[in-house]
Amino acid sequence: MTPPPHPDQHPDPAPDPEPEPYGTSGIQPGGGVPPGETPPAEGGMSGAGPAHDPPKGWSKGPLALILGLSVLIAAFFLVYALVLLL
């Protein structure tokens, strides 16, 4: 029977994800953090985005072009189906 491996021979490859509470700076007993230890909160998003309101919806030109092209394609297939039937 072989003896179990010595604990020093196979160290755990994954470090402990939980920090040691006594070795972590800034943590008080009970898990609190003293003032000044954390960075200040972020500012708002007031300066983000465009300065003007962009127009909403489709403009009339591209919408009319798409609609006209769709009608032409539908008419082509309708005529093609009628030619095949006759």
Secondary structure, DSSP 4 states (H G I P E B T S, - for coil): -PPPPPTTTS--SSPPSSPPTTTSTTPPTTS---TTSSPPPPP-STT-S-SSPPPPS--HHHHHHHHHHHHHHHHHHHHHHHHHH-
